[in-house]
Amino acid sequence: MDDVFSFRDAVIGDYGSFSRSFTKIYADDIRKAVDEGYDKGKYWPDPLIQLNSNYKRKATIPELCRDGLLHPACERLFMAGKPDGRASVMTLFSHQLEAIAIAQRKEGYVVTTGTGSGKSLSFFIPIIDHILKAREKDPTKRTRAIVIYPMNALANSQLEELEKFLHDYEKGSEPFTVKRY
């Protein structure tokens, strides 16, 4: 492969030949219109090129706990790589810190950012922090948060992510529990 653009053109050419091999168009005007559509690239989009910039890292979970912004239990909870036995300190991006600050003021917010940039943590950390603080004041077991997802697949995926944070806790000693209904 010389370059990705030549490769794309070759794939499109092969696909065009393949997709045209199923029918033979006898009407000249229709064949001409279809050929023009293929020639103009009507049947596939132009390549999408995006830059995935590094998000600005701001502070670690332990720093936020030491500063009193998060409940102390968050330091052990929110670590990366726990199920793999390679627990490491989690550093939050600026948009996650902004979300935590807004949530602590009890204001609504929307986070829009790229895939893999930690949108889920932007709401999980404030929710769990709030649960931990509320349980200190009143340890009565009860439902303290409900998260609604538009699709079961997303709910299942998010449940798996939350369970990773609870990985190193003995059954019954978790600082919070989570269930899917």
LINSUL-V306926 format. One line per field, one symbol per residue. ss: DSSP state (a for helix, b for strand, c for the rest). phi: phi as a letter, one per 20 degrees, with the letter a starting at -180 (. if undefined). psi: psi as a letter, one per 20 degrees, with the letter a starting at -180 (. if undefined). Layout:
# LINSUL-V306926
ss: ???
phi: ???
psi: ???
This chain:
# LINSUL-V306926
ss: cccaaaaaaaaaaaaaaaaacccccccaaaaaaaaaaaacccccccccccccccccbbbbaaaaaacccccccaaaacbbcccccccbbcbbbaaaaaaaaaaaccccccccccccccaaaaaaaaaaaaaaaaaaaccccccccccccccaaaaaaaaaaaaaacccccccccccccccc
phi: .fbffffgfffffffgfffefecceefgffgffffffffemfebfffddcedfffffdbeggfffffnfcggfffffecemffemcfbfedeegffffffffffemdfbcdcbfgmenffffdfffffgffffffffbfgfafdbcdddfbfffgffffgfffffegedfgndffbcbcdd
psi: pgrhhhgghggggggggghiihqpohpghgggggghgghikhjqrqqppqpnqpqopfqqghghghijhqqhihghgmqqjghijlpqpppqrhhghggggghhjkqqqpporrpjjkgghhhgghghgggghhhhhojpprpiqpppqiqhggggghggghhhhjgjqqpijqirqpqp.
